[in-house]
Amino acid sequence: MVDTKTFESPRRAAEEAPAPDLSIVVTLYNEAASLDELYRRTVAALAPGPRSYELLLIDDGSTDGTFAAIERLAATDPHIRAVRFKRNFGQHPAMHAGLARARGEIVVTMDGDLQNTPEDIPRLVGAVEAGNDVASGRREARHDSWGRTLPSRLINGMLRRFTGVTITDFGCAFNAYRRSAVEPMLGSIGKQKFTKALVLASGASVEEVDVSHSEAADGSRYSPTRLIRLALHVIAGFWPQPVQWIGVALGLVCTTAALALGVYGVVYWVGRGNFPGPLFAGTGIVFVLGMEGFILALIGEYLGRIQRDVEGRPLYSVAEEL
């Protein structure tokens, strides 16, 4: 089992090899069909440059033969290091596994579904080499449905408000980091679902870099329900006192609504001699119940975090490493 508290041990195991200039961390889940193209294009983007590199491929419990394809590539390329999870733990624990093992002074993170364009890697690296701690990928032309982009804009707005960092695209996983900016946050990365927001909230300097964005071959894995859960995660993780603020807002809204309905009821009663009490009472009850449901969902997020911390469960368990 691999716990976030033991993130240095994989690096110690690799200390005998010279550290590369770059570490490319790629998270993979059922990407066997596109892995060869991803590898070819990534190597082509890195090979002409003067920088040494390692390619960290993190298989997040794939069931389609992705790790067999990784083993085939690793047999011919010593740049490749790989991790296979025992089951699917999610993108963010997989990202932690790669960042914890990265040895390069600059670490590039990307998804393995080819929505990210490997040819943009040198641009991200160049932005960090220019003196920034983070080169933040900004998807210049997103190829997602409105059902995906609208919640994403909401989440980006929340993160800008809560972190005080004014970048436009927190959700893009295609970024470059100075390793010294990432290492202090490894205890939280993976538990929080926005690695870039965590690093930037710590005071890291950032430059946004426009990167290409392609449509996912099998569609986005982020359903509306999952996006709502992400929004709750943002509130619980980055807003210091959400329950207090929501309680104040709920009190103001309910008080204002009750006052308005009371005034309207009195006017309607005096003018027509018939007050529609049941209708307004039902509307008020439904509204209050809806708000209470949101608060309960938020409390559930907090309780889930407390349970995970108390139990000390690891972020992921590793089946095999190359």
C-alpha positions in Angstrom: 0.0 0.0 0.0 1.3 3.5 -0.8 0.4 6.3 1.6 0.9 10.0 0.9 3.2 10.1 3.9 5.8 7.9 2.1 6.1 9.8 -1.1 9.9 10.1 -0.9 10.6 6.3 -1.0 10.2 5.9 -4.8 12.7 8.7 -5.4 15.2 7.1 -3.0 15.0 3.9 -5.0 16.0 5.8 -8.1 18.8 7.9 -6.6 21.5 5.9 -8.4 20.3 7.1 -11.8 21.2 10.7 -12.8 18.2 13.0 -12.3 16.8 14.2 -15.7 16.0 17.8 -16.5 12.3 17.0 -17.2 9.7 14.6 -15.8 6.6 14.0 -17.9 3.8 12.6 -15.8 1.0 11.0 -17.8 -2.1 9.6 -16.2 -3.8 6.8 -18.1 -7.0 4.9 -17.8 -8.0 2.5 -20.5 -5.8 4.2 -23.1 -4.3 1.1 -24.8 -5.6 2.2 -28.2 -4.0 5.6 -28.2 -0.9 4.9 -26.1 1.4 4.3 -29.1 0.5 7.6 -30.7 0.8 9.4 -27.4 4.3 7.9 -26.8 5.4 8.7 -30.4 4.3 12.3 -30.3 5.6 13.0 -26.8 9.1 11.6 -27.6 9.1 13.6 -30.9 8.3 16.8 -29.0 11.2 16.1 -26.5 13.9 14.4 -28.6 15.1 17.5 -30.6 15.7 19.5 -27.4 18.9 19.6 -25.2 17.0 18.5 -22.1 17.2 15.0 -20.6 13.8 13.6 -19.6 11.9 10.7 -18.0 8.4 9.6 -19.0 6.3 8.5 -16.0 3.2 6.6 -17.1 0.7 6.0 -14.3 -1.9 3.3 -15.1 -4.9 4.0 -13.0 -6.3 0.5 -12.9 -6.9 0.1 -16.6 -8.8 -3.1 -17.7 -8.0 -2.9 -21.5 -4.3 -3.9 -21.6 -2.9 -0.5 -21.1 -0.1 -1.7 -18.8 0.9 -4.5 -21.2 1.3 -1.8 -23.9 3.4 0.2 -21.4 5.6 -2.8 -20.7 6.2 -3.3 -24.4 7.3 0.4 -24.8 9.4 0.3 -21.7 11.3 -2.7 -23.0 12.7 -0.6 -25.8 13.0 2.9 -24.1 14.9 3.4 -20.8 13.3 6.8 -20.4 10.0 5.2 -19.3 9.1 4.6 -15.7 5.6 3.2 -14.9 3.2 2.5 -12.1 0.1 0.3 -12.2 -2.6 0.7 -9.5 -4.4 -2.3 -8.2 -7.7 -0.7 -9.2 -9.1 2.6 -10.5 -8.5 5.3 -7.8 -9.0 8.4 -10.0 -7.0 11.0 -11.9 -5.8 13.0 -8.9 -4.3 10.0 -6.9 -2.7 9.0 -10.1 -1.3 12.5 -10.5 0.1 12.2 -7.0 1.8 8.9 -7.8 3.6 10.6 -10.7 4.5 13.8 -8.9 5.9 11.9 -5.9 8.2 9.9 -8.2 9.3 12.7 -10.5 13.0 13.5 -10.3 13.2 16.3 -12.9 13.6 19.9 -11.9 10.6 20.7 -14.1 7.6 18.4 -14.1 5.0 18.4 -16.8 1.6 16.8 -16.1 -0.9 15.7 -18.8 -3.8 13.3 -19.4 -3.2 10.3 -21.7 -6.4 10.7 -23.8 -4.7 13.0 -26.4 -7.0 15.9 -25.6 -3.7 17.5 -24.6 -1.3 18.0 -27.5 2.2 16.7 -26.6 3.7 19.2 -29.1 2.9 22.0 -26.6 5.3 20.6 -24.0 8.3 22.8 -25.0 6.1 25.9 -24.6 5.1 25.0 -21.1 8.7 24.1 -20.1 9.9 27.4 -21.6 7.5 29.4 -19.5 8.9 27.7 -16.3 12.5 28.2 -17.5 11.7 31.9 -17.9 11.4 32.2 -14.1 7.9 31.1 -13.2 7.0 28.3 -10.7 4.0 27.2 -12.8 3.1 27.3 -16.5 -0.6 27.0 -16.4 -2.2 25.4 -19.5 -5.1 27.4 -20.9 -7.3 25.5 -23.4 -7.7 28.1 -26.2 -10.5 26.3 -28.1 -12.3 23.7 -26.0 -14.0 20.9 -27.7 -16.5 19.9 -25.0 -20.3 20.2 -24.8 -22.0 23.1 -23.1 -23.0 20.7 -20.3 -19.3 20.3 -19.6 -18.1 23.8 -20.2 -20.7 25.7 -18.2 -20.1 23.9 -14.9 -16.4 24.2 -15.6 -16.7 28.0 -15.8 -18.6 28.0 -12.5 -15.9 25.9 -10.8 -13.1 28.2 -12.3 -14.9 31.2 -10.9 -15.2 29.7 -7.5 -11.5 28.8 -7.4 -10.5 32.3 -8.5 -12.6 33.7 -5.7 -11.4 31.3 -3.0 -7.6 31.2 -3.9 -7.2 34.8 -5.0 -5.4 33.6 -8.2 -6.8 35.1 -11.3 -6.0 32.5 -14.0 -8.8 31.4 -16.3 -8.4 27.6 -16.5 -7.9 25.7 -13.2 -9.3 22.5 -14.8 -6.6 22.0 -17.4 -4.4 19.1 -16.4 -1.7 20.1 -18.9 0.8 22.1 -16.9 4.4 22.5 -16.0 5.7 22.9 -12.5 9.0 23.7 -10.9 9.5 20.6 -8.6 10.4 22.8 -5.7 6.9 24.4 -5.9 5.2 20.9 -5.9 7.1 19.1 -3.2 5.7 21.0 -0.2 2.2 20.3 -1.3 2.5 16.5 -1.8 0.8 15.8 1.5 -2.4 17.5 0.1 -2.2 16.6 -3.6 -4.5 13.8 -4.4 -6.7 14.4 -1.4 -7.6 17.7 -3.0 -8.8 17.4 -6.6 -7.2 20.6 -8.0 -3.4 20.2 -7.9 -2.8 23.4 -9.8 -5.0 25.4 -7.4 -3.2 24.0 -4.4 0.2 24.9 -5.7 -0.8 28.4 -6.8 -2.7 29.1 -3.5 0.7 28.5 -1.7 2.1 31.6 -3.5 3.8 30.1 -6.5 4.3 32.4 -9.5 2.4 31.5 -12.7 2.2 32.3 -16.3 -0.7 31.1 -18.5 0.2 29.4 -21.7 -2.4 28.7 -24.5 -2.4 25.0 -25.4 -4.4 23.1 -28.0 -7.4 21.0 -26.9 -8.9 18.1 -28.9 -12.2 16.3 -28.4 -11.9 13.1 -26.3 -12.4 10.0 -28.4 -14.8 8.4 -26.0 -16.3 11.6 -24.6 -15.7 13.4 -21.4 -15.7 11.2 -18.2 -17.0 14.2 -16.2 -20.8 13.7 -15.9 -23.0 16.5 -14.6 -23.3 14.6 -11.3 -19.5 14.4 -11.0 -19.1 18.1 -11.8 -21.6 18.9 -8.9 -19.5 16.8 -6.6 -16.4 18.7 -7.8 -18.1 22.0 -7.0 -18.8 20.8 -3.4 -15.2 19.6 -3.2 -14.0 23.1 -4.2 -16.2 24.7 -1.5 -15.1 22.3 1.2 -11.4 22.5 0.2 -10.8 26.1 -0.6 -13.5 28.1 1.1 -12.4 28.6 4.8 -15.9 29.2 6.3 -18.5 28.0 3.9 -21.1 26.8 6.5 -21.1 30.1 8.2 -21.5 32.1 5.0 -24.2 29.7 3.7 -26.0 30.0 7.0 -26.0 33.8 6.8 -27.1 33.7 3.2 -29.9 31.2 4.0 -31.1 33.3 6.9 -31.2 36.5 4.8 -32.9 34.8 1.9 -35.5 33.1 4.1 -36.2 36.2 6.1 -36.5 38.4 3.0 -38.8 35.8 1.4 -40.9 35.5 4.5 -41.3 39.2 4.8 -42.2 39.6 1.1 -44.8 36.8 1.3 -46.2 38.2 4.5 -46.7 41.7 2.9 -48.1 40.1 -0.2 -50.4 38.0 1.9 -51.7 40.9 3.9 -52.3 42.9 0.7 -54.0 40.0 -1.0 -56.1 39.2 2.0 -57.3 42.8 2.5 -57.9 43.3 -1.2 -59.7 40.1 -2.0 -60.6 38.7 1.3 -58.9 35.3 0.6 -55.3 34.5 1.6 -53.7 31.6 -0.4 -51.8 30.3 2.6 -51.3 26.6 1.6 -49.6 27.6 -1.7 -47.2 30.0 -0.2 -46.5 27.7 2.8 -45.7 24.8 0.4 -43.4 27.0 -1.7 -41.5 28.2 1.3 -41.1 24.7 2.7 -39.7 23.3 -0.6 -37.3 26.2 -0.9 -35.9 25.7 2.6 -35.6 22.0 2.1 -33.6 22.5 -1.1 -31.2 24.8 0.7 -30.9 22.3 3.6 -30.1 19.6 1.1 -27.2 21.6 -0.2 -25.9 22.2 3.3 -26.2 18.5 4.2 -24.3 17.6 1.0 -21.5 20.1 2.0 -21.4 18.6 5.6 -21.2 15.2 4.0 -18.1 16.3 2.1 -16.5 17.4 5.3 -17.4 14.3 7.2 -16.0 12.2 4.4 -12.7 14.0 4.6 -12.6 13.6 8.4 -13.3 9.9 8.0 -10.5 9.4 5.5 -8.0 11.3 7.7 -9.0 9.4 10.9 -8.8 6.0 9.2 -5.5 6.9 7.6 -6.5 5.2 4.3 -3.9 5.5 1.5 -4.7 7.4 -1.6 -3.9 4.4 -3.8 -2.3 1.0 -3.7 0.4 0.0 -6.2 0.3 -3.4 -8.0 3.5 -3.0 -10.0 6.3 -0.5 -10.9 8.7 -0.5 -13.7 
